[in-house]
Amino acid sequence: MNCRFIALPDPETVSIVKRIFHMRCMGNSFRSIAAALNQEGIPSPRTLYYQQLKKKNIFF
């Protein structure tokens, strides 16, 4: 197998990703996970991307 890509965890988001997987394994719905993250002010991947670029998210 010749794989040209290696996926590396993003140190800024790895804890959130682990939390999402844990919440889903505990039976939480995708909607309830999203609601919890939104309530805590955790940005979506797209919003985080634009924040890192220091640009406005054109979708909001």
C-alpha positions in Angstrom: 0.0 0.0 0.0 1.5 3.3 -1.1 0.0 6.1 1.0 1.1 9.6 0.2 -0.9 11.3 3.0 -0.5 11.1 6.7 -3.2 12.4 9.0 -1.8 14.2 12.0 -4.0 15.4 14.9 -4.4 19.1 15.2 -3.2 20.0 18.7 -5.7 22.8 19.0 -8.7 20.7 18.3 -7.8 17.1 19.4 -9.5 17.5 22.8 -12.7 18.7 21.2 -12.7 15.8 18.7 -12.2 13.3 21.5 -15.0 14.9 23.4 -17.3 14.6 20.4 -16.5 11.0 19.9 -17.0 10.3 23.6 -20.4 12.1 23.7 -21.6 10.2 20.6 -20.5 6.9 22.2 -22.5 7.8 25.3 -25.6 8.0 23.1 -25.8 11.8 22.5 -27.4 12.8 19.3 -25.5 14.9 16.8 -27.9 17.7 17.4 -27.4 17.7 21.2 -23.6 17.6 20.7 -23.8 20.6 18.4 -26.0 22.4 20.9 -23.6 21.8 23.7 -20.6 23.0 21.7 -22.5 26.1 20.5 -23.6 26.9 24.0 -20.0 26.8 25.2 -18.9 29.0 22.3 -16.7 26.4 20.6 -16.4 27.4 17.0 -17.2 25.1 14.1 -14.3 23.9 11.9 -15.2 26.5 9.2 -15.3 29.4 11.7 -12.0 28.2 13.3 -10.4 28.1 9.8 -11.4 31.7 9.1 -10.3 32.8 12.5 -6.9 31.3 11.9 -6.7 33.2 8.6 -7.8 36.4 10.3 -10.6 36.8 7.8 -14.4 37.1 8.0 -16.4 33.9 7.6 -18.2 34.6 4.3 -20.9 32.1 5.2 -22.2 34.0 8.3 
